[in-house]
Amino acid sequence: MSKINDFLNEAGVFFLATVDGDKPRLRPLGAHMEMDGKVIFGVGNFKDVYKQLCKNPNTEIVACKPDGLWLRYTGKAVFETDEKYAEAMLDGAPHLRNIYNEQTGNKMMCFHIEDATAVQIRVMGEGESLI
């Protein structure tokens, strides 16, 4: 998992794909961390991305580094029930506490990806499994 987390750190922004009915949805994200041997991602409980992942957990993350190396991380989103993940995510990005707090009522929901494949690919090259 460290290789995936390190790749995402180097890429900065990554893209998360979900399914909305029969339509694909893609959005840029940045909230992630490595904890307990998993790469954890954070989304808001008030956002469509959260609702879409709850309805259909099939997801894919794609990230690209400036050198053209890119990552495809695919599997099923599994939401964490332990609040320690959301607290750690917010501790790592304190500016998010302006969005996720008791006053706004917004809650950070954290998930990891199971039944996953992770491949890093060079432009015009072969893929290399990271898991």
URBELKA-V11091 format. One record per residue. RES is the residue in three letters. SS is DSSP state (2 for helix, 1 for strand, 0 for the rest). OMEGA is omega in whole degrees, -180 to 180 (* if undefined). D_LAST is the distance of its C-alpha to the last C-alpha in whole Angstrom. Layout:
res = <RES/RES>
ss = <SS/SS>
omega = <OMEGA/OMEGA>
d_last = <D_LAST/D_LAST>
This chain:
res = <MET/SER/LYS/ILE/ASN/ASP/PHE/LEU/ASN/GLU/ALA/GLY/VAL/PHE/PHE/LEU/ALA/THR/VAL/ASP/GLY/ASP/LYS/PRO/ARG/LEU/ARG/PRO/LEU/GLY/ALA/HIS/MET/GLU/MET/ASP/GLY/LYS/VAL/ILE/PHE/GLY/VAL/GLY/ASN/PHE/LYS/ASP/VAL/TYR/LYS/GLN/LEU/CYS/LYS/ASN/PRO/ASN/THR/GLU/ILE/VAL/ALA/CYS/LYS/PRO/ASP/GLY/LEU/TRP/LEU/ARG/TYR/THR/GLY/LYS/ALA/VAL/PHE/GLU/THR/ASP/GLU/LYS/TYR/ALA/GLU/ALA/MET/LEU/ASP/GLY/ALA/PRO/HIS/LEU/ARG/ASN/ILE/TYR/ASN/GLU/GLN/THR/GLY/ASN/LYS/MET/MET/CYS/PHE/HIS/ILE/GLU/ASP/ALA/THR/ALA/VAL/GLN/ILE/ARG/VAL/MET/GLY/GLU/GLY/GLU/SER/LEU/ILE>
ss = <0/2/2/2/2/2/2/2/2/2/2/0/0/1/1/1/1/1/1/1/0/0/1/1/1/1/1/1/1/0/0/1/1/1/1/0/0/1/1/1/1/1/1/1/0/0/0/2/2/2/2/2/2/2/2/0/0/1/1/1/1/1/1/1/0/0/0/0/0/1/1/1/1/1/1/1/1/1/1/0/0/0/0/2/2/2/2/2/2/2/2/2/0/2/2/2/2/2/0/0/0/0/0/0/0/0/0/1/1/1/1/1/1/1/1/1/1/1/1/1/1/0/0/0/0/0/1/1/1/0/0>
omega = <180/179/179/-180/178/178/-180/177/-179/-180/-178/178/175/-177/-180/178/175/176/178/-173/176/-178/173/175/-177/178/177/176/176/-174/176/176/174/-179/178/177/-180/168/-176/178/-179/175/-180/180/-179/-175/178/-179/179/-179/180/179/177/-178/-180/-173/178/-176/175/176/176/178/-180/175/180/-179/177/175/-179/-175/171/-177/-169/175/-179/178/176/-178/179/178/-180/-179/-178/-179/179/179/179/178/-180/175/-179/180/-173/179/179/178/174/-180/-174/-180/-178/-179/180/-175/179/-177/175/177/-175/179/170/-178/178/-177/-168/165/177/-178/170/-171/173/176/-179/-180/177/177/177/-179/178/-180/*>
d_last = <7/10/9/9/12/13/13/15/17/18/18/21/21/18/19/19/20/22/24/28/30/29/29/25/25/24/24/23/22/21/21/18/17/14/16/16/12/12/12/15/17/21/24/27/29/32/29/29/25/25/28/26/22/25/26/23/20/18/17/15/14/15/16/18/19/22/22/20/17/15/12/12/10/11/12/15/16/17/20/21/24/25/26/25/22/25/27/24/23/27/28/25/27/30/32/30/32/35/33/32/35/38/40/38/37/33/30/27/24/21/18/14/12/11/11/8/7/6/8/10/14/17/20/21/18/16/12/9/6/4/0>
